Amino acid sequence: PVAAGVRVDWWAVPHGVRSRVEERLGAPVQSAVTQAGGFSPGVAARMRLVDGRRVFVKAVGPEPNPDTPDLHRSEARITAALPIAAPVPQLLMTLDLEGWVVLVFEDVDGRMPAQPWQLDELHRVLAAADELSVLLDPSPIAAPPVADRFGEKFQGWRRLSAASADGTDDLAWLDPWARRNLGRLVDREAAWIAAAAGSALIHGDLRADNVLLTDDRVMVVDWPWAAVGASWFDVVAMGPSVIMQGAPDAVSLLDQHLFARGADPEDVT
């Protein structure tokens, strides 16, 4: 499925907020081109200033999603603390005004990976994940442990088992293999917190629309969900999207990469 955020045009941002951004940047905005992809509501635009400089701007107000401003604040705090060598666009400025949060990054002349995935591009992204795991272990910033960040989300098998036990769902719709092995899946799922524990800062939302490919680099963007955990966690977490988006022999390729990284196969499972 194509990601479809509810984008807001830069010129729809309140005048006072836009004026303050231009004042901080030292030049008026000449043009702003909204970018597709991603899920965050708000502004996501590549902008040219009248002095010729280019920047990338993310901005969000209290509507339509009141939780998104805090995500932008989190992203600003995390991105500002990342090592300069990390393959991450540099954060140039932040603004918190009139309920709006604005992040201004360096503009990256890149593109998202092709869909379905091309193997050479997937290899590049996996190599970038490896690079990040070295740079960010131990974590350079205080961030929630991965168990706190995703604990409420990774309970699907246990919820299904509970629904079956109390008679609210007969699970007839579920794949027969999963029904037969539900107990094993519940046990595996319950062990994920210990398996994913670690000291690295992980992105927490690595997938195709959070990556930009340039001629010589892979840039990883959108960091509000960062957490501390196993250095290989991002590769496991991106696996479902890679499979869904049609990479050839994706599971084998991901397993090979994780094995080369020294990830314990039981922990990965």
C-alpha positions as CSV (number, residue, x, y, z in Angstrom):
1,P,0.0,0.0,0.0
2,V,1.2,3.5,-0.8
3,A,1.8,5.6,2.3
4,A,-0.5,8.6,2.4
5,G,0.0,11.3,5.0
6,V,-2.4,14.2,5.3
7,R,-0.1,16.8,4.0
8,V,-0.5,20.5,4.6
9,D,0.8,23.1,2.2
10,W,3.5,25.4,3.7
11,W,1.5,28.5,2.8
12,A,-1.3,27.2,5.0
13,V,0.8,27.5,8.1
14,P,-0.1,30.5,10.2
15,H,1.6,33.7,9.0
16,G,3.3,34.4,12.3
17,V,4.9,30.9,12.3
18,R,6.1,31.2,8.7
19,S,7.5,34.7,9.4
20,R,9.5,33.5,12.4
21,V,11.0,30.6,10.4
22,E,12.1,33.0,7.7
23,E,13.5,35.3,10.3
24,R,15.5,32.5,11.8
25,L,16.7,31.3,8.4
26,G,17.7,34.8,7.4
27,A,15.8,34.7,4.1
28,P,12.2,34.5,2.8
29,V,10.9,31.3,1.3
30,Q,10.7,31.5,-2.5
31,S,9.1,28.1,-3.2
32,A,7.9,25.1,-1.2
33,V,7.2,21.7,-2.9
34,T,5.2,19.3,-0.8
35,Q,6.7,15.7,-0.6
36,A,4.6,12.6,-0.9
37,G,5.1,9.5,1.2
38,G,5.0,8.9,5.0
39,F,2.1,9.0,7.4
40,S,2.7,12.1,9.5
41,P,0.0,14.8,9.1
42,G,1.3,18.3,8.4
43,V,3.9,20.0,6.3
44,A,6.7,18.0,4.6
45,A,8.2,20.3,2.0
46,R,11.5,20.9,0.1
47,M,11.9,24.7,0.1
48,R,14.1,27.1,-1.8
49,L,14.9,30.4,-0.1
50,V,15.3,33.7,-2.1
51,D,19.1,33.5,-1.5
52,G,19.3,30.2,-3.3
53,R,19.7,27.9,-0.3
54,R,17.5,24.8,0.0
55,V,16.1,23.2,3.2
56,F,13.6,20.5,4.1
57,V,10.8,21.5,6.5
58,K,8.5,19.4,8.6
59,A,5.8,21.3,10.5
60,V,2.7,20.3,12.4
61,G,0.0,22.1,14.4
62,P,-2.6,20.9,16.9
63,E,-4.8,19.6,14.1
64,P,-5.6,17.1,12.7
65,N,-3.6,15.0,15.1
66,P,-2.9,16.5,18.5
67,D,-0.2,13.9,19.3
68,T,2.0,14.7,16.3
69,P,3.6,17.9,17.7
70,D,5.1,15.8,20.5
71,L,6.5,13.4,18.0
72,H,8.2,16.3,16.2
73,R,9.6,17.5,19.5
74,S,10.9,14.0,20.2
75,E,12.5,13.9,16.7
76,A,14.2,17.2,17.2
77,R,15.7,16.2,20.6
78,I,16.9,12.8,19.2
79,T,18.2,14.1,15.9
80,A,20.2,17.0,17.5
81,A,22.1,14.5,19.6
82,L,23.1,12.1,16.8
83,P,26.8,12.0,15.9
84,I,27.7,14.2,12.9
85,A,29.0,11.1,11.1
86,A,25.6,9.4,11.3
87,P,23.8,9.1,7.9
88,V,21.1,11.4,9.0
89,P,20.2,14.9,7.6
90,Q,21.5,17.7,9.8
91,L,18.9,19.5,12.0
92,L,19.3,23.2,11.3
93,M,16.7,24.7,13.5
94,T,13.5,24.1,15.5
95,L,10.6,26.4,16.3
96,D,7.8,25.8,18.8
97,L,5.2,28.6,18.4
98,E,1.5,29.0,18.6
99,G,1.0,25.3,19.0
100,W,3.1,24.6,15.9
101,V,6.3,22.7,15.9
102,V,8.7,23.3,12.9
103,L,11.8,21.3,12.1
104,V,14.2,22.5,9.5
105,F,16.7,20.1,8.1
106,E,19.4,20.2,5.4
107,D,17.9,19.3,2.1
108,V,19.0,15.9,0.8
109,D,19.0,15.4,-3.0
110,G,17.8,11.8,-2.8
111,R,14.9,9.5,-3.5
112,M,13.1,6.7,-1.7
113,P,14.0,3.1,-2.6
114,A,12.0,1.7,-5.6
115,Q,9.0,-0.5,-4.9
116,P,9.1,-3.5,-5.3
117,W,12.5,-3.5,-3.6
118,Q,15.5,-3.8,-5.9
119,L,18.1,-6.1,-4.3
120,D,21.0,-3.7,-4.8
121,E,19.1,-0.9,-3.0
122,L,18.0,-3.3,-0.2
123,H,21.7,-4.3,0.3
124,R,22.6,-0.6,0.5
125,V,19.9,0.0,3.2
126,L,21.0,-3.0,5.2
127,A,24.6,-1.7,5.1
128,A,23.4,1.6,6.3
129,A,21.6,-0.1,9.2
130,D,24.9,-1.8,10.0
131,E,26.7,1.5,9.9
132,L,24.2,3.0,12.3
133,S,24.4,0.1,14.7
134,V,28.2,0.7,15.1
135,L,27.9,4.5,15.5
136,L,25.0,4.3,18.0
137,D,26.1,1.6,20.3
138,P,26.1,2.6,23.1
139,S,23.3,5.1,22.6
140,P,24.5,8.7,22.6
141,I,21.2,9.9,24.1
142,A,18.8,8.9,26.8
143,A,15.8,7.2,25.1
144,P,13.1,4.7,26.3
145,P,14.1,1.0,26.2
146,V,12.6,-0.8,23.3
147,A,10.3,-2.7,25.7
148,D,8.7,0.5,26.9
149,R,8.5,1.9,23.3
150,F,6.8,-1.1,21.7
151,G,5.5,-3.2,24.6
152,E,1.9,-2.4,24.0
153,K,2.1,-3.2,20.3
154,F,3.8,-6.6,20.4
155,Q,1.0,-8.6,22.1
156,G,-1.0,-9.8,19.1
157,W,-0.6,-13.6,19.6
158,R,-1.4,-13.2,23.3
159,R,-4.5,-11.2,22.6
160,L,-5.7,-13.8,20.1
161,S,-5.0,-16.6,22.5
162,A,-7.0,-14.8,25.2
163,A,-9.9,-14.1,22.8
164,S,-10.0,-17.8,21.9
165,A,-9.9,-18.8,25.6
166,D,-12.8,-16.6,26.6
167,G,-14.9,-17.5,23.6
168,T,-15.0,-14.0,22.0
169,D,-13.2,-15.3,18.8
170,D,-13.1,-18.8,17.5
171,L,-10.1,-17.8,15.2
172,A,-11.7,-19.6,12.3
173,W,-10.3,-16.9,10.0
174,L,-6.7,-17.5,11.2
175,D,-4.3,-19.5,9.1
176,P,-4.5,-23.2,10.1
177,W,-0.7,-23.4,10.9
178,A,-1.0,-20.4,13.2
179,R,-4.1,-22.0,15.0
180,R,-2.2,-25.2,15.5
181,N,0.9,-23.5,16.8
182,L,-0.7,-20.6,18.8
183,G,0.8,-21.8,22.1
184,R,4.3,-21.7,20.6
185,L,3.7,-18.3,19.1
186,V,2.5,-17.0,22.4
187,D,5.6,-18.3,24.1
188,R,7.9,-16.8,21.5
189,E,6.1,-13.4,21.6
190,A,6.3,-13.3,25.4
191,A,10.1,-13.6,25.2
192,W,10.6,-10.7,22.8
193,I,11.5,-8.1,25.4
194,A,14.5,-10.1,26.7
195,A,15.5,-10.9,23.1
196,A,15.4,-7.3,21.9
197,A,17.3,-5.8,24.9
198,G,20.5,-4.0,24.2
199,S,22.5,-0.8,24.5
200,A,22.2,0.6,21.0
201,L,20.0,3.5,19.9
202,I,17.6,2.0,17.3
203,H,15.5,4.0,14.8
204,G,12.4,2.1,15.6
205,D,10.6,2.7,12.3
206,L,13.0,1.8,9.6
207,R,11.2,1.2,6.3
208,A,11.4,2.3,2.7
209,D,9.6,5.7,3.2
210,N,12.0,6.6,6.0
211,V,15.1,6.2,3.8
212,L,16.6,8.5,1.1
213,L,19.1,7.1,-1.4
214,T,21.7,9.6,-2.8
215,D,24.4,8.8,-5.3
216,D,26.8,7.7,-2.6
217,R,24.9,7.5,0.7
218,V,21.8,6.1,2.4
219,M,20.2,8.7,4.7
220,V,17.8,7.6,7.4
221,V,15.1,10.1,8.3
222,D,12.2,10.5,10.8
223,W,13.5,9.6,14.3
224,P,10.7,10.2,16.8
225,W,10.3,6.5,17.7
226,A,14.0,5.9,18.6
227,A,14.6,3.6,21.5
228,V,17.4,1.6,23.2
229,G,17.7,-2.0,22.3
230,A,19.6,-4.7,20.4
231,S,21.6,-3.2,17.6
232,W,20.0,-5.5,15.0
233,F,16.4,-4.7,16.1
234,D,15.7,-2.3,13.2
235,V,16.4,-5.0,10.6
236,V,14.0,-7.4,12.2
237,A,11.3,-4.7,12.6
238,M,11.6,-3.6,8.9
239,G,11.2,-7.2,7.7
240,P,7.4,-7.3,7.4
241,S,7.4,-4.1,5.2
242,V,10.2,-5.5,3.0
243,I,8.3,-8.7,2.5
244,M,5.0,-6.9,1.9
245,Q,6.7,-4.6,-0.7
246,G,7.9,-7.5,-2.7
247,A,11.7,-8.0,-2.2
248,P,12.8,-11.3,-3.9
249,D,13.7,-13.9,-1.3
250,A,13.5,-11.3,1.4
251,V,13.5,-13.7,4.4
252,S,16.6,-15.4,3.3
253,L,18.4,-12.1,2.6
254,L,17.4,-10.7,6.0
255,D,18.5,-13.8,7.8
256,Q,21.9,-13.8,6.1
257,H,22.4,-10.2,7.1
258,L,21.4,-10.8,10.7
259,F,23.6,-13.9,10.9
260,A,26.5,-11.8,9.6
261,R,25.7,-9.2,12.3
262,G,26.0,-11.9,15.0
263,A,22.4,-11.8,16.0
264,D,21.3,-14.9,17.9
265,P,18.8,-16.8,15.7
266,E,16.6,-17.7,18.7
267,D,16.4,-14.0,19.6
268,V,15.6,-13.0,16.0
269,T,12.8,-15.6,15.9
